[in-house]
Amino acid sequence: MEPQVERVADYPRPPVMVASEQLIEVRALGALLVRTRRSFRVLETFHPPTYYLPPEAVHLELLQPAAGRSFCEWKGVARYSSVVVGHQRLERAVWTYPEPTSPFAALAGWYALYPGLMDGCWVEGERVEPQPGGFYGGWITSAVQGPFKGDPAHPQLI
């Protein structure tokens, strides 16, 4: 059965969080970083979903705290980690909200990542395309339809 296509233009603002049982796999620097059937998808207008992954599914030994913070008007203050395998590093490739705002309280301590920095990310075996623009962490699959924020072909969304 073909998955139903979601139009990101129809996603809400402010964003919502939806539990998912899709198989998520992430490889970084040649290592398996995540494999789980438990995640949250954060859905926001004109953004492909950002997946938040439970800490027990993440190989935390591959993460090291990184400098800097960022602020999301919906979720609060994010802290970053770098992925480290041997002598290789992906700086500030992963983030978490230790104390998110109350609508996103369930995300506390869960991890999101930039798909464009990884070796690959997969949803139910389908390789993900990263959301355009270096700041966004959206996961583009055949189940989501743009236009997407960050795409230079749609400057009104940048």
QUIQUIDA-V249716 format. One record per pair of residues at least 6 apart in sequence whose C-alpha atoms are under 6 Angstrom apart, sorted by sequence separation. I is the first residue (numbers start at 1). J is the second residue. D is the distance in Angstrom with one decimal. If there is no record, write none. Layout:
I&J&D + I&J&D
This chain:
27&33&5.3 + 43&49&5.2 + 71&77&4.5 + 83&89&5.6 + 121&127&5.8 + 122&128&5.5 + 26&33&5.5 + 42&49&5.5 + 70&77&5.7 + 83&90&5.0 + 121&128&5.5 + 131&138&4.9 + 26&34&5.0 + 41&49&5.6 + 42&50&5.3 + 70&78&5.3 + 82&90&5.4 + 100&108&6.0 + 149&157&4.8 + 150&158&4.6 + 25&34&5.4 + 41&50&5.6 + 69&78&5.6 + 82&91&4.5 + 99&108&5.7 + 130&139&5.4 + 149&158&5.5 + 25&35&4.5 + 41&51&4.6 + 69&79&5.1 + 82&92&4.7 + 98&108&5.0 + 130&140&6.0 + 24&35&5.6 + 40&51&5.7 + 81&92&5.1 + 82&93&5.4 + 97&108&5.5 + 98&109&5.1 + 128&139&5.8 + 129&140&4.9 + 24&36&5.3 + 40&52&5.1 + 80&92&5.4 + 97&109&6.0 + 128&140&5.5 + 23&36&5.7 + 39&52&5.6 + 81&94&5.1 + 96&109&5.8 + 128&141&5.4 + 23&37&4.5 + 39&53&4.9 + 66&80&5.3 + 80&94&5.6 + 81&95&6.0 + 96&110&5.8 + 116&130&5.1 + 22&37&5.2 + 66&81&4.7 + 80&95&4.3 + 96&111&4.8 + 115&130&5.2 + 21&37&4.6 + 65&81&4.3 + 66&82&5.8 + 79&95&5.5 + 95&111&5.7 + 21&38&5.1 + 64&81&5.3 + 79&96&5.5 + 95&112&5.4 + 133&150&4.9 + 63&81&5.9 + 64&82&5.3 + 78&96&5.4 + 94&112&5.7 + 132&150&5.0 + 20&39&5.2 + 63&82&5.6 + 78&97&4.7 + 94&113&4.2 + 132&151&5.2 + 19&39&6.0 + 20&40&5.6 + 63&83&4.8 + 93&113&5.7 + 19&40&4.4 + 36&57&5.9 + 62&83&5.5 + 93&114&5.7 + 18&40&5.4 + 62&84&5.2 + 18&41&5.2 + 34&57&5.7 + 114&137&4.7 + 17&41&5.7 + 34&58&4.8 + 76&100&5.2 + 17&42&4.5 + 33&58&5.8 + 75&100&5.1 + 76&101&5.7 + 16&42&5.7 + 33&59&5.3 + 66&92&6.0 + 75&101&5.2 + 16&43&5.4 + 15&43&5.3 + 15&44&4.3 + 13&44&5.7 + 11&43&5.9 + 12&44&5.4 + 13&45&5.7 + 11&44&5.2 + 12&45&5.3 + 11&45&4.5 + 9&45&5.4 + 8&45&5.7 + 9&46&5.0 + 8&46&4.8 + 8&47&6.0 + 55&110&5.5 + 54&110&4.8 + 53&110&5.3 + 52&110&5.8 + 53&111&5.0 + 52&111&5.2 + 52&112&4.7 + 51&112&6.0 + 50&137&5.8 + 50&138&4.5 + 49&138&5.1 + 50&139&5.9 + 28&118&4.8 + 48&138&4.8 + 49&139&5.6 + 28&119&4.9 + 48&139&5.6 + 27&119&5.4 + 48&140&5.7 + 27&120&5.4 + 26&120&5.9 + 26&121&4.4 + 25&121&5.7 + 25&122&5.1 + 24&122&5.7 + 24&123&4.9 + 23&123&5.7 + 23&124&4.8 + 47&148&5.5 + 22&124&6.0 + 46&148&5.0 + 47&149&5.7 + 46&149&5.4 + 7&144&5.8 + 5&143&4.4 + 6&144&4.8 + 7&145&4.8 + 8&146&5.9 + 5&144&5.4
